[in-house]
């Protein structure tokens, strides 16, 4: 078994566990709840297979739905994020990212914030619009996208830089 597969499996379960135990219990003012479990999808290796990303993202989302009793909205939003992640890489790092092995923890802070921000807001937009599922709650959903998105970006970038391994 490859060390990359082992590392991704550990990341999958660790982020899921942290989300369920810690971050699902954080709710500020009804609008703010961080979702750093998205880091699994964000940090998934660029040169790994797309179908593996889609399958593992679906599993991540469906397990979150089981814990949150949310009826599939996490699975749908994780799949959307995994599907469009390729395009977000093109937006964030340019067309030449395909010829390089980009590792998010080694990029600059600005690039991390841009990439993580686009991913988080894409996920949150789908998640909270499906959660509201009504035009009358559109404003409430947009406030949740904004405030939860900002907190998720802050927590995610902090986690990325806290666990960054520096090689000497």
RAHUHU-V160236 format. One record per run of one state. SS is the DSSP state (hx for helix, st for strand, lp for the rest). FROM is the first residue (numbers start at 1). TO is the last residue. If there is no record, write none. Layout:
ss | from | to
SS | FROM | TO
SS | FROM | TO
This chain:
ss | from | to
lp | 1 | 2
hx | 3 | 21
lp | 22 | 22
hx | 23 | 25
lp | 26 | 27
st | 28 | 28
lp | 29 | 31
st | 32 | 32
lp | 33 | 35
hx | 36 | 43
lp | 44 | 49
hx | 50 | 68
lp | 69 | 72
hx | 73 | 93
lp | 94 | 94
hx | 95 | 99
lp | 100 | 103
hx | 104 | 106
lp | 107 | 108
hx | 109 | 132
lp | 133 | 134
hx | 135 | 162
lp | 163 | 168
